[in-house]
Amino acid sequence: MHSSSARVPIVYVVDDDDAVRGALDALLGSVRLRCEAFASAEDFLAVVDRTMRGCILLDVRMPGMSGLELQRKLQEQGIVLPVVIVTGHGDVPMAVRALKAGASDFIEKPFNEQDLLDRIQKYLKDDQDYWQAQQAREDAAARFSLLTPRELAVMELIAAGGHSKRIAAQLGIQGRTVDVHRFNIMRKVGVRTLAELLQFWSSAQQTPQS
């Protein structure tokens, strides 16, 4: 098993079958994807944390804690790694339950190697996109935290589509003062155009996810 590294995309294989873990490790290594393999849900749960990046290949039926139970515990901990359920033919109904509970996908054993790799690449990209969006939201929120209460009030009205005269009337200030506030807002946020400003504002307003 390779050592874990935060923020490096890794495919986490959780399967009690030694042969399956070995085959998946070799397959992923052949296309230069990092892999960490775990023989039980309990082993993975002991090391998983919210800094991990990548996706999980999860056997649905294992001794001890099942894949479904692990999936539930990951959700409780706010772990947002995409989960691909790996299942035998007879476990398809259980895999469907996992999908309804939030798993990203499932694939049946024996699986087509290229099909599996294609799906893994998709979910690695999804995970990357998720964290990039989270980072953009945090960066935007940090920039707007620099605004004074008055600048923030002006910003909210700008985002609502107000022009300087209307904003001035709503806040009981001069139109020129609104323009000064707008200039200071754009300087603090680090943008040159209204479109950029509104884009950052939209990012900052996104609800943070666990």
N, C-alpha and C positions, 0 to 999 in steps of 0.2 A: 504494500500500500504506500502510495506517495504521501509525502508530508503535506499538511494543509497550509494554504496561504491565503489570507484574507484578500478579498477583492480580485483574486485571480479566478477566471471561470474554470470550473472543474465539474466533471460529470461524476456524481456520487451514486455508486451502485450499491443497493441494499438488497441482498439476496442470500438465502441460507445455503444455496447450492454452490459448492466450491468450483465445480466445472463451469457453471454459468458465469461466476465472478471472473474466473481466469480467462474465459473466452471473450467477455466484454472488455476486460482490461487490455487484452491483446488487440482486439478490434479497434478500440478507441486510440490506443497507442500507434496503430498503423497509419492513422490520419492526424497524428500529433495533437490529439485531444488529451488533456490531463484527466486522470481517473483516480478516484479513491473508492475502495471497495470495503463493504461492511457485511459481516456474516449474520447480523441480526438488527432488528429495528432498535433494540436497546443500545447496541454499540453505537449506532449512528446518532441516536438521541443524546447520548452522553457527550458528544463533541460538537453537535451542530450549534451554530449561532447566527445572528442576523447579519454578520459581515460577509458570510459566504456568498459567492457568486457562481452561477452555473445552472445546473438542473439535476434532478434526481431520477434515477431509474429504480423503481420500487417494485419488488415482488409482492404480490397482494396476499399470498398465503405463506406464512412462515411460522415455525414453532415460537411459542411465547407471544410477544406482541405482533399482531397482524399488520399488514401494510395499511389497512384502513385506520387502525388505531394510531399508528405512527402519523399518518396524514392529519388526523384530528389534533394530535398533540403539537405538531408543527404549526398548525393554524392558531392554536391557543398561544403559542410563543411568538406569533407574528412573523414566522418564517415564510417568505414569499417566493422561494425557489419553485420554478415550474416542476411539476411531478408527472412523470410518464410511468404509468402502471404497466408492468410486465406480467403477463398472466398466461396460464395454461388454458387450453380450450374449455375445460369444464368450469373455469372461474370467470367466464365472461360476465355473468350477472353481477358478480362482486365487483368487477372492473367498472361496470356501468354505475354501480353505487358510488364508487370512488370518483367517477366523473361528476356525478351529481353533487358530491361533497367538495368539489373544487379542483380535482386533478385536471391536468391539461390535456392528457391523451392516454390511450392504452394501446399496447401492441401484444399480439399473441405469440407464444412460443410454439414451434420454432419460428423465428422471425427472419425476414429477408434483411441481410446486413446493410445493404444500401438504403433500404427504406428506413431502418432504424437510425442510420447516420444522418439521413436527411431530416428526420424529425428532431433529432438531438440538436443539429445545427439551427433549426428553426427556434427551438426553445432557448438555446443559448443566446440567440439574437433577441428574443423577446425579453429575456432577463436583462440583457445589456440595455435595451431601450427603456425598460422600466427604471433602472437605476440612473440612467442619464436624465430622464424626466424628473426623478426625485431630486437629483443634484441641481437641475435647472430651477426647480421650485425653491429650493433652499437658498440658492444664490440670489434669486430675484427677491425673496423675502428679506434677505440680509440687506440688500440695497435699499429697499423701502423702509427698513427700520431706521435708516439715517434721517428720515424726514421729520420735521417738526410737526406738532399737531395741526397747525394751520396748513402746512404744505400737504399733509395727508388729506385734510378736508378738501383742498383744491384738487388733489389727485383723484379722489373719489368722484368728484363732479366732472372732471375731465373724462374719466372712464365711462361716465354715464352719458357722455355726448355733449356736455355743456360747452358753450363758447365763452370767451372772456367776459362779455357783457352780462350774460345770464349768470355766470358763476359769481361775478361781482355783486349782482343784485341779491343773489341767494345768501351770500356771506356778509353783505353790508359793507363792502370795501370797494375801492376804486378799481376800474378795469386795468389800469397800469400796474396796480399792485398784484393783480392776478397774473399778469404777464411776468412780473419779477419772480413770483412764486413758481410759475411754470419753468422759467429759466433755471432756477435753483434746483427744482425737482429733476430736470433732465441732466443737470450737471452732476448731482449726487448719484443718480441711477447710472450715469455713464452712457447716455444715448444722445443721438443727434436729431432724431426725427420723432414725430408723434407716433408713427406706426411702431417704431422700436419700443417706445415708452409703453404703449398699450399692450404690446406683446409680452414685455416683462411683467406688467401688471397682471395680465391673464395668468402667467405662470405662477406668480406669487399667490394668487387666489385659489389655486388648485388645492383641494383637500389633501393633506399629507396622508400617505398610506403606511400601514404598519410594515 
